[in-house]
Amino acid sequence: MRLFVFLIGKILHYSWISRTFAKILAKYGLFLLNMKRNIIIILLLGLVMSSCGSFTNLYKHKVADKDYDYLYEAAKEYYTAGQYTQAITILNDLITILKGSDRGEESVYMLAMCYLKDKDYTTAAQSFQQYYTSYPRGKYTERARFNAGKALWISSPESELDQSDTYKAIQELQLFLEFFPNSSFRDEAQQIIFDAQDKLVEKEYDNAKLYYHLGTYLGNNYQSCVICAQNALKDYPYTKYREDLSLLVVKAKYEMAVNSVHDKKGDRYREAVDECYAFKNEFPESSSIKTVDELLEKSEEALKDLPEEE
């Protein structure tokens, strides 16, 4: 009986300790975890700063010693390890020192690749251009010309913004195809050109739509819509926006006829009719055929109501 009472007492005692410990953990556990995490972060930052300091000190020491062989190999190691900032620091100094040698050529190309992989596409394009200008028949000229165009394409912004880089990418890749018509990058380069052209057309299409929606506000914006759309079709006849642009021309020509002065209505409606038939011939399966048929019918009815020309 005494043993039983003793055991019950121990159980209650340890149970109280467990409950007390649980309360302490519940109250201070999160704090302890956060403290542990902060210590880990501080240690990692210390390692990073130490690493950066080690790199800087070693780099300065090797430059002072003019140990360019070591720096060249170090740049390659940093590049392979994905530490592009360190590789860029070294290579920017080496390309002048090693100019004219095999290592100099490879250093220029490796520097350009560092910028590309580091997603500094504008500087990458400039560095690739520097390479193939300095080494027009170099070991990496084909890749450099292709990557210069590709980097410019990647850096080009959305269609509503300035498209200077898009134009440059197209020009760069067209020259690449002229120099290397049988390149293994040929298909990719051609596809980028098509995509870049479509981006330019998209910008013109958006401008044409804006003119259309402005209508007769402060002038004949329908005429501007037609000109903008037709220029895009002329410059990029195989664009994926061809049907959309053609439909916009049909609608704008019809609105021009509706809003014309009486003396010009006949000619304008006839132009609208011609555009309707041209659209139907080129896009017989279009989902917009019904819209075009309605505009065609309205235009032909309007022509019937006009007095005959003397």
Secondary structure, 3 states (H helix, E strand, C coil): CHHHHHHHHHHHHHHHHHHHHHHHHHHHHHHHHHHHHHHHHHHHHHHHHHHHHHHHHHHHHHHHCCCHHHHHHHHHHHHHCCCHHHHHHHHHHHHHHCCCCHHHHHHHHHHHHHHHHCCCHHHHHHHHHHHHHHCCCCCCHHHHHHHHHHHHHHHCCCCCCCCHHHHHHHHHHHHHHHHCCCCCCHHHHHHHHHHHHHHHHHHHHHHHHHHHHHCCCCCCHHHHHHHHHHHHHHHCCCCCCHHHHHHHHHHHHHHHHHCCCHHHHHHHHHHHHHHHHHHHHHCCCCCCHHHHHHHHHHHHHHHHHCCCCC
